[in-house]
């Protein structure tokens, strides 16, 4: 299994290089970045993905088929994500229950996927754009919930919706099904015709409130342009978190 990093939070920026980053955000230490084929040649991308699969499953010899399957699946998915504007992809592994000091083991492990993407969108004004996004999502008829919120980075839209996947296995008489929940935060760029979309999805639907809080904390760290995202809290005596924009759910 992927080991947890020592830092409390990981920070990532888009458009890195000599130019100022287009935006910054921080994620919790439970997220483990999945390599994306951006700026790398094919051999480098393949090596990075094999390393990710090795970190996930460990080095046991009998797990080699799972490492190969993980490499193939995530490689195909990563290319699709990049083509759709994704700039960051991560797998979150969260212990649920137990005690903070480790004296009580977690009741279970919950998993979620986080993607951050950038999309082109006419954006005459962030507030006007956010209102238009909220109206469009509300009329989509997917049964989800939509709410306009105010983040440190500006106006945004929260969208929470569920989905159901059904498939049939050759050896099974009955169809199989699984439910998923998807939590999105849409944030218009302050001065550009672009949109930042944070999306967290999980099949552990019973943990929806946990993941709403997780994504709310990430959204609060988004900063555009040269502004830096807030520093990670210290290891001891962290300040109380600000009120979550997801509190009404």
C-alpha positions as CSV (number, residue, x, y, z in Angstrom):
1,X,0.0,0.0,0.0
2,X,1.2,3.5,-0.7
3,X,2.9,5.0,2.4
4,X,1.7,8.3,3.8
5,X,4.1,11.2,3.2
6,X,5.5,12.9,6.3
7,X,4.0,16.3,5.5
8,X,0.6,17.3,6.7
9,X,-0.4,18.6,3.2
10,X,0.9,18.5,-0.3
11,X,0.9,21.6,-2.4
12,X,0.7,21.7,-6.2
13,X,0.7,24.4,-8.8
14,X,-0.3,24.6,-12.5
15,X,1.8,26.1,-15.3
16,X,5.0,25.7,-13.3
17,X,8.2,26.9,-14.8
18,X,9.7,30.4,-15.2
19,X,6.2,32.0,-15.4
20,X,4.1,32.6,-12.3
21,X,1.7,29.6,-11.7
22,X,-1.8,30.1,-12.9
23,X,-3.2,28.7,-9.6
24,X,-2.2,26.9,-6.5
25,X,-3.9,24.5,-4.1
26,X,-3.1,22.1,-1.2
27,X,-4.3,18.6,-0.7
28,X,-4.4,16.4,2.5
29,X,-1.6,14.0,3.1
30,X,-3.9,11.1,2.4
31,X,-3.9,11.9,-1.3
32,X,-1.3,10.2,-3.5
33,X,-0.7,11.9,-6.9
34,X,-1.2,9.7,-10.0
35,X,1.3,10.6,-12.8
36,X,-0.1,12.4,-15.8
37,X,1.6,12.4,-19.2
38,X,2.2,16.1,-19.3
39,X,5.6,17.3,-20.6
40,X,7.1,13.8,-20.4
41,X,8.1,11.5,-23.2
42,X,6.5,8.1,-23.4
43,X,9.3,6.2,-21.6
44,X,9.4,8.6,-18.7
45,X,5.6,8.5,-18.3
46,X,5.7,4.7,-18.4
47,X,8.4,4.6,-15.7
48,X,6.5,7.0,-13.5
49,X,3.3,5.0,-13.8
50,X,5.1,1.7,-13.0
51,X,6.6,3.3,-9.9
52,X,3.1,4.5,-8.8
53,X,1.8,0.9,-9.2
54,X,4.8,-0.5,-7.3
55,X,4.2,2.0,-4.4
56,X,0.6,1.1,-4.3
57,X,0.9,-2.7,-4.2
58,X,4.4,-3.1,-2.7
59,X,7.1,-5.4,-4.0
60,X,5.7,-8.8,-3.3
61,X,6.4,-11.1,-6.2
62,X,2.9,-12.6,-6.3
63,X,1.3,-9.1,-6.8
64,X,3.1,-8.5,-10.1
65,X,-0.2,-9.1,-12.1
66,X,-1.9,-6.5,-10.0
67,X,0.9,-4.0,-10.5
68,X,0.7,-4.6,-14.3
69,X,-3.1,-4.2,-14.3
70,X,-2.9,-1.0,-12.3
71,X,-0.2,0.4,-14.6
72,X,-2.3,-0.4,-17.7
73,X,-5.6,1.0,-16.3
74,X,-4.2,4.2,-14.9
75,X,-2.1,4.9,-18.0
76,X,-5.2,4.7,-20.2
77,X,-7.2,6.8,-17.8
78,X,-4.4,9.4,-17.4
79,X,-4.3,10.0,-21.2
80,X,-8.1,10.5,-21.3
81,X,-7.9,12.9,-18.3
82,X,-5.2,15.1,-19.9
83,X,-7.1,15.3,-23.1
84,X,-10.1,16.6,-21.1
85,X,-8.0,19.3,-19.4
86,X,-7.0,17.6,-16.2
87,X,-3.8,18.9,-14.6
88,X,-3.8,16.9,-11.3
89,X,-5.1,13.5,-10.4
90,X,-4.8,11.7,-7.1
91,X,-6.0,8.7,-5.2
92,X,-7.1,9.3,-1.6
93,X,-6.8,6.6,1.0
94,X,-8.5,7.7,4.2
95,X,-8.7,5.7,7.5
96,X,-12.2,6.0,9.0
97,X,-12.7,5.7,12.7
98,X,-10.0,4.8,15.2
99,X,-8.1,7.3,17.3
100,X,-5.7,10.2,16.3
101,X,-2.9,8.8,18.5
102,X,-3.1,5.3,16.9
103,X,-4.2,3.5,20.0
104,X,-7.4,2.4,18.3
105,X,-7.2,1.1,14.8
106,X,-9.4,2.5,12.0
107,X,-12.7,0.7,11.5
108,X,-12.1,0.6,7.7
109,X,-10.3,2.3,4.9
110,X,-12.2,4.6,2.5
111,X,-11.0,5.6,-1.0
112,X,-11.7,8.5,-3.3
113,X,-10.3,10.0,-6.5
114,X,-9.5,13.7,-6.9
115,X,-9.1,15.4,-10.2
116,X,-8.4,19.1,-10.9
117,X,-9.0,20.3,-14.4
118,X,-9.0,23.6,-16.3
119,X,-11.7,24.4,-18.9
120,X,-12.2,27.2,-21.3
121,X,-15.3,29.3,-20.7
122,X,-16.4,32.8,-21.5
123,X,-16.0,34.6,-18.2
124,X,-17.0,38.3,-18.3
125,X,-17.3,38.3,-14.5
126,X,-16.6,35.6,-11.9
127,X,-19.8,36.2,-10.0
128,X,-21.9,36.3,-13.2
129,X,-20.2,33.1,-14.5
130,X,-20.7,31.2,-11.2
131,X,-24.4,32.1,-11.2
132,X,-24.7,30.8,-14.8
133,X,-22.9,27.6,-13.9
134,X,-25.2,27.1,-10.9
135,X,-28.3,27.6,-13.1
136,X,-27.1,25.2,-15.8
137,X,-26.2,22.5,-13.3
138,X,-29.6,22.9,-11.5
139,X,-31.4,22.5,-14.8
140,X,-29.4,19.4,-15.8
141,X,-31.9,17.2,-14.0
142,X,-29.4,14.7,-12.5
143,X,-31.0,14.9,-9.1
144,X,-28.0,16.6,-7.5
145,X,-27.7,19.6,-5.2
146,X,-26.3,22.9,-6.3
147,X,-25.2,25.8,-4.2
148,X,-23.4,29.1,-4.8
149,X,-20.6,29.7,-2.3
150,X,-17.9,32.2,-1.6
151,X,-14.3,31.0,-1.3
152,X,-11.2,32.9,-0.5
153,X,-10.4,32.7,-4.3
154,X,-13.8,34.1,-5.2
155,X,-17.3,33.0,-6.1
156,X,-17.8,29.3,-6.8
157,X,-20.4,26.6,-7.2
158,X,-20.7,23.3,-5.3
159,X,-22.4,20.4,-7.0
160,X,-23.1,17.1,-5.3
161,X,-24.7,14.2,-7.3
162,X,-24.9,10.5,-7.2
163,X,-24.7,7.9,-10.0
164,X,-25.4,4.1,-10.4
165,X,-23.3,1.7,-12.4
166,X,-24.8,-1.6,-13.5
167,X,-23.0,-4.4,-15.3
168,X,-23.4,-8.2,-15.9
169,X,-20.7,-10.8,-15.4
170,X,-20.7,-13.9,-17.6
171,X,-20.7,-16.3,-14.6
172,X,-23.4,-14.4,-12.6
173,X,-27.1,-14.7,-13.1
174,X,-27.9,-11.3,-11.6
175,X,-26.6,-8.0,-12.7
176,X,-24.1,-6.2,-10.4
177,X,-24.5,-2.6,-9.4
178,X,-22.6,0.0,-7.5
179,X,-23.3,3.5,-6.4
180,X,-21.0,6.5,-6.6
181,X,-21.1,10.0,-5.3
182,X,-19.4,13.0,-7.1
183,X,-18.7,16.3,-5.4
184,X,-17.6,19.2,-7.6
185,X,-16.4,22.7,-6.9
186,X,-16.5,25.0,-10.0
187,X,-14.3,28.2,-9.6
188,X,-14.1,30.8,-12.4
189,X,-10.7,32.4,-12.9
190,X,-10.8,36.0,-11.6
191,X,-9.5,37.6,-14.9
192,X,-9.4,34.9,-17.6
193,X,-11.8,33.0,-19.7
194,X,-11.1,29.8,-17.8
195,X,-12.7,27.7,-15.1
196,X,-11.1,25.5,-12.4
197,X,-13.0,22.3,-11.6
198,X,-12.2,20.3,-8.5
199,X,-13.9,16.9,-8.5
200,X,-13.9,14.3,-5.8
201,X,-15.6,11.0,-6.5
202,X,-16.0,7.8,-4.4
203,X,-17.9,4.6,-4.3
204,X,-17.9,4.7,-0.5
205,X,-21.1,6.7,-0.5
206,X,-21.6,6.3,3.3
207,X,-18.6,8.7,3.7
208,X,-20.1,11.6,1.7
209,X,-20.0,14.0,4.7
210,X,-16.4,13.2,5.3
211,X,-15.5,13.9,1.7
212,X,-17.6,17.1,1.5
213,X,-15.4,18.4,4.3
214,X,-12.2,17.1,2.6
215,X,-13.0,18.9,-0.7
216,X,-14.1,22.1,1.1
217,X,-10.7,22.3,2.9
218,X,-9.0,21.9,-0.5
219,X,-11.2,24.5,-2.1
220,X,-10.4,27.0,0.6
221,X,-6.7,26.8,-0.3
222,X,-7.1,27.7,-4.0
223,X,-5.2,30.8,-5.0
224,X,-4.9,32.3,-8.5
225,X,-1.9,34.1,-10.1
226,X,1.1,34.9,-8.0
227,X,-0.8,34.6,-4.7
228,X,0.2,31.7,-2.7
229,X,-2.1,29.2,-1.1
230,X,-2.2,29.3,2.7
231,X,0.6,27.4,4.4
232,X,-0.1,24.0,5.9
233,X,-1.0,24.1,9.6
234,X,1.7,23.2,12.2
235,X,1.9,19.7,13.6
236,X,0.9,20.8,17.0
237,X,-2.0,23.0,18.2
238,X,-3.4,23.7,14.7
239,X,-5.8,26.7,14.5
240,X,-9.5,25.8,14.2
241,X,-10.7,25.5,10.6
242,X,-12.8,28.2,9.0
243,X,-16.5,27.5,8.5
244,X,-17.0,25.1,5.6
245,X,-19.1,26.3,2.6
246,X,-20.6,22.8,2.6
247,X,-22.2,23.2,6.0
248,X,-25.7,23.5,4.7
249,X,-25.6,19.9,3.2
